[in-house]
Amino acid sequence: MPTYDSTPKGLAKGLKREVYRNLHFRDETIYSVRKDGLVEGHAMLVILDGNTMYPVTFAVGPKGNQRVRDEQRKNVHAVIRGAICNAVWWGEMMEESDMEHAIDACSYHKDIHMQWRDGYEWKKVTYNPYKYKTFVTVEDEQPIMTARKVIIGKEVWAMVPTDETHEKN
C-alpha cells in the first residue's frame, strides 16, 4: 500500500503536474498532462493552482525554443507547472454527446474559477516560439514567469497580483 506525505510540501508534490499543448491534435486544443515525467492523460481544460510558496510557473526551454526557430518545426519545449486542482479530460472514445458535455464543463469551470479575484486580476497568456522566448501576456506582451492560478483551455489565463497588491508587498 502506498504511503502519502500529508505535509504541505508532500501534498504539493503529489498534485504537481506539467501541462503542454499536444501538437498531434491539429483541429482541437488538447493538452498533455504529465506527472513525474509521464503523460497521465489528455485534457481539454486544466486548472493549476499555486500559492506564494509554490506558484504556478511558466517554463520555456531555451534550446528547444532555438531549435524551433532554426528548424521551423515545433517541438515540446514549453510547459506550465503547478498543482492540478481541476481538469476536463479528453478521450479518443468520446462520442458527440460526451464532447458537448465536456465543452460545457470547460466553460463552467473556467467561469467559476475566474470569479475569484481578491487582489488579483486575470490576464490572457500566449506563447509563440517564432516570436517570443517566454510566455507573455497578450495585452502588453510582457513576459510572465509565475501566477497564483492558471486556467489552460482554448485560451490560457493567469491570475496575477494587481498593481496595488504588488505595491503593498
N, C-alpha and C positions, 0 to 999 in steps of 0.2 A: 504494500500500500504506500503510495507516495506521501511524503510529508510536505507541509506547506509552511512557508515562512510568513508568519502573520504580522511581522513588523512593517511599518510604513515602507521601508526600503524594499523589503521582500515582496510586499503586495505590488508595489510599483514595478518591480522586475517581472512579476508574473503576468502583469497586464501589458507590458511593453510590446509594441508592435512597430514594424516598419511598413509603410504603405507607399506604393508607387503605381503609376499608370501602366497598365498592361498594354504593350504595343501590338499584341496579336489581335486585339479587338478594334477593328478599324471603324465599324459603324456604330459602336456603342462606347460609352465611357465606363470602363470596368477597371477596377484596381486590384492588384495582387496585395495580399496581406501576409507579411512574413513574421514569424515568431522564431527567435533563436536561429535565424538564417534559413529556415524552411518555410515555403509557402504553405499556409494553412487553409487558404481559400481565396475566392474572388468575390468582390463586393461592388455594389452599385453606389453605396454610401458608407462612409466610415467616419465616426466621430472620435477624435482623440482628445483626451483631457490631460491637463497638466496642472502644475501649481508653481509656486515660486521656487521650490526646491528642485522639482523635476518638470520644467516646462516642455511643451511640445517643441520640437526642433525641426528646422528645415535644413537638409544637408545635400550638398552637390559635390560629387567627386570631381576635382579639377582635371584629372587625367581623362576621365570619361567625357567630361564637357569638351575638352580639347579634341578628343578622338571624334566626337560628333561633328565638330567644326571641320576637321581635316578630311574625314571620310564622307561627309554629307549623308550620314546614315545614323539613325537613332540607336541608342543602347541604354540599358538601365544604369543610371549613374546618379539619379536624384531621388531622394526618399524623404518622407515626413515621418518622424519618430515621436511616439507618445504612448500614453496608457489608453487602450481602447475602452470606450465606455458604451458604444453602440455601433451597430452595423446592420445594413440591409444586404444580405448575402445573395450572390448570383449563382445560378446553377444551369448547366447546359441542358438539363432535362425540364426546365421550366416551360410550362405551357403559357399560352397567351394570357389567360386569366391570372396566372401566377405573376406574370410580368407586370400586368396592370396593377395588381395589388402591391407589388414591390415598388413600383413607381410612386404610387400613392403614399406608401410608407416612407419613402425617401423625402417627399415633400413634407409630410407630417413631422418627422424627426428634425429636419432642418429648421422648420418654423418654430418648433418647441424650444430647441436649443438656442436659437437666435434671439429669443425673447429676453434671455438673461443677459444683463449688461453690467450693472453695479460697478461703475468706474472704468469700464472697458468699452471699446467700440469694435464693430465688425468691419474688416477690410477684405476686399476681394484680392486674392493672390494668384499669380501666374508664374510659369517658368517656361522659357523658350530658349533652348541651348544655343540656337543660332544668334540670339540677340543678347542674352544675359548670362552671367556666370553664377548667379544666385537666384533664388526665388525672389520675386519683387511684388510690391503692391501694385495693383492695376491703376489705381487713382493717380499715383505720382511716380511710379517706377522706382521706389525706394527699396533697397534690399531689406528682406525680413529674415531673421535667423531664429526667432523664438516667438511663441504665442501661448496664451493661457489655455485656449481651446481651439481646435481646428475642425471644420466640417469639410469633408472631402467627398464631392459628388460631381454633378455636371460642372459645377464651379467649385473652387476652393475658397473657403472663407476662414480668416484667422481673427480671433478675439485678442486684441492688443490693448494695453492701457491707454486711456485718453491722455491728452497733454496735461490736464490738471492732475491726474493720478501720478504721472511721471514727475511733475514739479514737486509734489508732496514728499516723494521718496528721495 
